[in-house]
Amino acid sequence: MTWIAILACAAGCYGLKLAGLSVPARVLESRLVQRIADLLPVALLAALIGVQVFATGDSSDQTLAIDARLAGLGAAAVALLLRAPFLVVVLVSALTAALLRLL
């Protein structure tokens, strides 16, 4: 049964890749398609950050949580506003969350 699932996923991935390669160039050069392709990663990243910061529990029973992760996100936002390098932003966020959890 596992091999059937693996082969089905492999076929699906191949089909998705083939579908992407068969899209005409004029469609891909459309301003609307380019704008969506530019904004989609930002929206997905924001959704992932929201789930990781505000949700607690396992996937079947998630609840809203306001804890040190939110303070870490706020510290990261401040570091980004101050134009800090990415590694500094990550360190500031992690240190803020860790110190609040320690308290």
C-alpha positions as CSV (number, residue, x, y, z in Angstrom):
1,M,0.0,0.0,0.0
2,T,2.9,2.4,0.8
3,W,4.4,1.8,-2.7
4,I,1.1,2.7,-4.3
5,A,1.1,6.0,-2.4
6,I,4.7,6.7,-3.3
7,L,4.1,6.0,-7.0
8,A,0.9,8.1,-7.0
9,C,2.7,11.0,-5.5
10,A,5.6,10.7,-8.0
11,A,3.2,10.6,-10.9
12,G,1.3,13.6,-9.5
13,C,4.6,15.6,-9.1
14,Y,5.7,14.7,-12.6
15,G,2.3,15.7,-14.0
16,L,2.4,19.0,-12.2
17,K,5.8,19.7,-13.5
18,L,4.8,18.7,-17.0
19,A,1.7,21.0,-16.8
20,G,3.9,23.9,-15.8
21,L,6.2,23.3,-18.7
22,S,3.3,23.2,-21.2
23,V,1.9,26.6,-20.3
24,P,2.3,28.9,-23.3
25,A,4.9,31.7,-23.0
26,R,2.3,34.4,-23.7
27,V,0.4,33.3,-20.6
28,L,3.5,33.5,-18.4
29,E,4.4,36.9,-19.8
30,S,1.0,38.4,-18.8
31,R,1.3,41.2,-16.3
32,L,-1.4,39.6,-14.1
33,V,0.4,36.3,-13.9
34,Q,3.7,38.0,-13.1
35,R,2.1,40.1,-10.4
36,I,0.5,37.0,-8.8
37,A,3.8,35.1,-9.0
38,D,5.5,38.0,-7.2
39,L,2.9,38.3,-4.4
40,L,2.1,34.6,-3.8
41,P,5.3,33.7,-1.8
42,V,4.8,36.7,0.5
43,A,1.2,35.6,1.2
44,L,2.2,32.0,1.9
45,L,5.1,33.1,4.1
46,A,2.8,35.4,6.1
47,A,0.3,32.6,6.5
48,L,3.0,30.2,7.8
49,I,4.3,32.8,10.2
50,G,0.8,33.4,11.5
51,V,0.1,29.7,12.1
52,Q,3.5,29.2,13.8
53,V,3.2,32.2,16.1
54,F,-0.4,32.1,17.1
55,A,-1.3,28.4,17.1
56,T,-0.5,25.8,19.8
57,G,-1.3,22.1,20.0
58,D,-1.2,19.4,17.5
59,S,-2.8,19.6,14.0
60,S,-6.1,18.1,15.1
61,D,-6.6,20.4,18.1
62,Q,-5.0,23.8,17.6
63,T,-5.8,26.7,19.9
64,L,-4.9,30.4,19.9
65,A,-1.8,31.2,22.0
66,I,-0.3,34.5,22.9
67,D,3.1,33.8,24.4
68,A,6.8,34.5,23.9
69,R,6.6,33.8,20.2
70,L,4.6,36.9,19.6
71,A,7.2,39.0,21.4
72,G,9.8,37.4,19.3
73,L,7.9,38.3,16.2
74,G,7.5,41.9,17.4
75,A,11.3,42.1,18.1
76,A,12.0,40.8,14.6
77,A,9.7,43.4,13.1
78,V,11.5,46.1,15.0
79,A,14.9,44.8,13.8
80,L,13.6,44.7,10.2
81,L,12.4,48.3,10.5
82,L,15.9,49.2,11.7
83,R,17.3,47.5,8.5
84,A,19.2,44.8,10.4
85,P,20.7,41.9,8.4
86,F,18.6,38.8,8.2
87,L,20.8,36.8,10.6
88,V,20.6,39.6,13.2
89,V,16.8,39.6,12.9
90,V,16.6,35.9,13.5
91,L,19.0,36.2,16.5
92,V,17.1,39.1,18.0
93,S,13.8,37.2,17.6
94,A,15.2,34.0,19.1
95,L,16.8,35.8,22.0
96,T,13.7,37.7,22.9
97,A,11.5,34.6,22.9
98,A,14.1,32.7,24.9
99,L,14.5,35.4,27.5
100,L,10.8,35.8,28.0
101,R,10.4,32.0,28.4
102,L,13.2,32.1,30.9
103,L,11.4,34.7,33.0
